[in-house]
């Protein structure tokens, strides 16, 4: 699963998509935005991408991870 979405991410579905009885763990990295960086307050975020290129890069990252470690699955969802 490689997805870019503007909707909230359903983490349960992402975890379910990679769950495997042969895996010893399931890891979820959930990045969040800090309210302050130093003294500067974050009031909003916007994200734009060339989706085709971003998805290609995410696929490349997944392939690298799958080749480097004995993973049973890998899902990347970016919002």
C-alpha positions in Angstrom: 0.0 0.0 0.0 1.5 3.3 -1.1 -0.9 6.2 -0.8 -1.0 9.9 -0.6 -4.2 11.3 0.8 -5.7 14.6 2.0 -8.0 12.7 4.4 -7.2 11.5 7.9 -5.2 8.3 7.9 -7.0 5.2 9.2 -4.0 3.7 11.1 -6.0 0.5 11.8 -6.4 -0.2 8.1 -2.7 0.5 7.5 -1.6 -1.8 10.2 -4.1 -4.5 9.0 -2.7 -4.2 5.5 0.8 -5.4 6.6 -0.2 -7.7 9.5 1.3 -11.2 9.0 1.4 -14.2 11.4 5.1 -14.7 10.3 6.1 -11.2 11.4 7.5 -10.7 14.9 6.3 -7.0 15.1 4.3 -4.4 13.4 5.7 -0.9 13.5 3.7 2.3 12.9 5.5 5.6 12.6 3.1 8.5 13.1 4.7 11.9 12.5 3.0 14.9 14.1 3.5 18.6 13.8 4.9 20.3 16.9 3.1 23.5 18.0 6.3 25.4 18.5 9.8 25.3 16.9 11.9 27.4 19.1 9.7 30.4 19.7 7.9 30.2 16.3 4.4 28.9 16.5 3.0 26.6 13.8 -0.5 27.9 12.9 -1.1 25.9 9.7 0.4 23.6 7.2 -0.1 23.0 3.6 1.3 20.2 1.4 1.5 20.1 -2.3 3.1 17.5 -4.4 3.5 16.2 -7.9 1.7 13.0 -6.9 3.1 10.7 -9.6 6.6 11.6 -8.7 6.0 11.4 -4.9 4.4 7.9 -5.3 7.3 6.8 -7.4 9.7 7.9 -4.6 7.6 6.2 -1.9 7.7 3.0 -4.0 11.5 3.3 -4.2 11.7 3.7 -0.4 9.5 0.7 0.1 11.6 -1.4 -2.3 14.8 -0.4 -0.6 13.5 -1.4 2.8 12.1 -4.7 1.5 15.5 -5.5 -0.1 17.5 -4.5 2.9 15.5 -6.3 5.6 13.4 -9.5 5.7 10.1 -7.6 6.0 6.8 -9.4 5.4 5.1 -6.2 4.2 5.5 -2.4 4.1 2.8 0.2 3.7 3.4 4.0 3.4 0.6 6.5 3.7 1.4 10.2 3.5 -1.1 13.0 4.3 
